[in-house]
Amino acid sequence: MSETDRIAAQFGQNVRKYRTLRGLTQVQLSETSGLQQAFISIIERGETNVSLATIVALADALEIPSVLLLEGVDRPKK
């Protein structure tokens, strides 16, 4: 797995984690974030890189600081 793939997978896991903690479906997150449900699904599966605007839209919709969606995406310490 490439570094980019690892980061996308961790980001997707974080989105899913906070979405489920909020008790939201992907459809509900789609409605509040303005993003397509299919795109949210792709994000949660770690199949895409997202823009900063997308990170902010998701964080706003989840009512969390953007930085929480980036937990664990740092490069491993060497």
CORZI-V888119 format. One record per backbone hydrogen bond with DSSP energy under -0.5 kcal/mol. CO is the residue of the C=O (numbers start at 0). NH is the residue of the N-H. If there is no record, write none. Layout:
BEGIN
CO;NH  CO;NH
END
This chain:
BEGIN
1;5  2;6  3;7  4;8  5;9  6;10  7;11  8;12  9;13  10;14  11;15  12;16  13;17  14;18  15;19  16;20  17;21  18;23  19;22  24;28  25;29  26;30  27;31  28;32  29;33  29;34  35;39  36;40  37;41  38;42  39;43  40;44  41;46  42;45  50;54  51;55  52;56  53;57  54;58  55;59  56;60  57;61  58;62  58;63  59;62  64;67  65;68  66;69  67;70  69;72
END
